[in-house]
Amino acid sequence: MTHSVRAVVLVSVAALPFAACGGSTSLDGAGGTDAGPSYDACQLPSDCVVRPASCCGQCGAATREDIVALNEDRAAAYQSATCGDSWGCPACYMVQDSRLVATCASAKCKLVDLAKHPSTACAVDGDCRIRTNACCECGGPVDQAHLVAINTSKEADFSATVCDPGTGCPECAPSYPAEANAVCNAGHCEVTWAVY
């Protein structure tokens, strides 16, 4: 009789390397710096997106050292202003850290790091659950660039950050990848990915 053994390795999103190509902002649980008045004006959280502060970011992804919150409609203009007329980016790809999100506060797009946000505070793994970083779970993206872990009792804190006031979401049971797990690490919920 033969037995096959399948090893499972847990990979924490927090352990992914984040090196910056340029740009610098401060990021905390309450928000961060902004991109300037011509790019970051907003009325609703859904107006705002994150992108690298530099032209290319780290293989196209924003990192904690190279990130800015912009009005989505002004993101292309920001890229043109940042990159200039002649530019090229390295032919590489890095998954965007799903915990770096943008919201609208005081009519400006602000950065929010969910790794420090009250909605992810926890004491034990049982406090945490998986969810998409989009406002609505039903139909929201569930890939590595969009899954986060939040405290099950702090959904309202999370929703207040990423949802427009009065948003009504469709009702359906979200389907999340089996290899994504929510754990409590250093006082905040995070996603780990099982690699088979």
N, C-alpha and C positions, 0 to 999 in steps of 0.2 A: 504494500500500500504506500502510495506516495502522497505527500502533503505539500501543498504550495503555500508559501508564506508571503503575504503582501504587507510591506512596511508602510506605515503612515507617518508622514512628517508634517508637523504643523508649522506653517510659515506665517509669521505675524506681519501684517501690513506695516506696522511701526518699525520693523527691522529693515525695510527696503532702503537702499542707499539714496540719499538726496544730496546731490552736489549742485551748486549753482553756477550759472554762466555769467551772472551779473544782476544788478538791481538789488535793492535791499529794502525791506519793510519790516515793521514790528508787527507781530501777530499775537493776539491773546484771546481769551475766551469771550471777551466782550466785543471784539472787533479788531480792526487794525488801521493802518494808514490808508489813505485814499490815492487815487490817480490824478487828482486835480479837477478843477471845476468844469473843464470842457469835456471830460470823459466819464465822470462818476455821478452825475446828477440822476436821481431816480425818484419814483413815487411808490414803488412796490418791490418786495424782495425778488419777484420774478423778472424785474428789469435788469438784475445784476448777474454777472458771471465773473469767474476768476480766470486769469491768464497770466503767463509769465510777464514780469515787469520788463525783462530784456526781450530782444527780438525773438530768440529761439528757445529760451528756457533750457531746461535739461532734457534734451531729446524731445522737445515739444511740450513738455509738462511744466507746470508751475510747481515750485518748491517753496518751503517756508522761507528760504533765503532770497527767492526771486519770484515774487508774486504781487499781483495788483487786482483790485476789484473795480470793474468797469460796468457802465451801462452797456448791455448787449448790443444795442444799436450803434454804439460808438467804438466797439472793439476793433473793427476793421480800420477805422481812422487812426486809432491808437497804434495798431501794428504798423501802418504806413509811416507814422511819425517816428516810431521807435526804430524801425528797420531801414528807413531811407529808400532810395531808388534802386540801389543794387545790393542785394543781399542773398545769402544762401545759408541754409541750416544743415547741420550734420544729418546724414541719412541714418537716423536711429529713432527708436521709439521707447518711451518709458510710460508706464501706467500712471495716470494722474492720481494723486493721493485723494481719495474720496472724502477725507475728513476736512479738506480745505474747501470751504464754501463761501458764497457771498450773500449778503443780505442788504436791505435798504434801511438806514437809520438816519434820522434828521436830514432827509432828502439827499443823502449821499450813499453810494455803494460802499459797503464796509466788508472787510475780511473777517471770517470767523473760523477758528481752528477748533473743530469738534473734539480734538484730543484733549482740550482744556475746558470745554464748554459744560455748563451745569447739566445739560441733558444727557451727558455721558458719565457723570459722576456715579461711582459704584463702590460697594464694599466686597461683594462676592460675585462669582460668575453668574449665579442665579438672578442677579439684578438686571442682567443684560439680555438684549435680543437683537437680532439682525433686522435691518430695514434698508430700503433704498434711501439715498440722500435727496431724492426728489420729494416734493411735497406730498403727492399722492402715491400710496403704495400700490394700489390697483393699476397695473399697466406701467409702473415705473421701471427704469432700467435696473438690472440686477447683476451687472458685470462687476469686475474687480474695481473699476474706476468709479462705481456708484454705490457700492454697498458699504454701510457703516453699522456700528453697533451703538445702541442707545440704552439708557436705563428704562425699563418697562414702565416705571411710574412717572417718567418725565417726558412723555410724548408731547404734552402741551408746550413745554419749553422748546423742544425741537421744532414743532410746528410753527411757533411764533417766530422762529428764526428763518425758516425756509418757505413758509406759505404766505400768500397774500391774504390779508384780512377777509374773512367771509368766504374763503374757498370751500367749495363742496366737492368732495372726492367721490368717484364711483365706488360702490361696494363690491368687493370681490376678495377672495382669499389670495394673498400674494404667494407666489411660488419662488422660493429662494434656493440657490444651489446647495446641494447636500454637503459639499466640501467646505462651505463657509460656516464658521462657528463664532459665537459671541463669547468673549471672555472679559473678565475684569483684570486689568493690569495697571499697577501703580495708581489705583484710585479712579480709573476711567475705563469705560467699555471700549473694546476694540475688536476688530475682525481678525480671526486667524483662518488660514486656508490649509486644508488637509491636502497633501500632495501624494497621490497613490502611485 
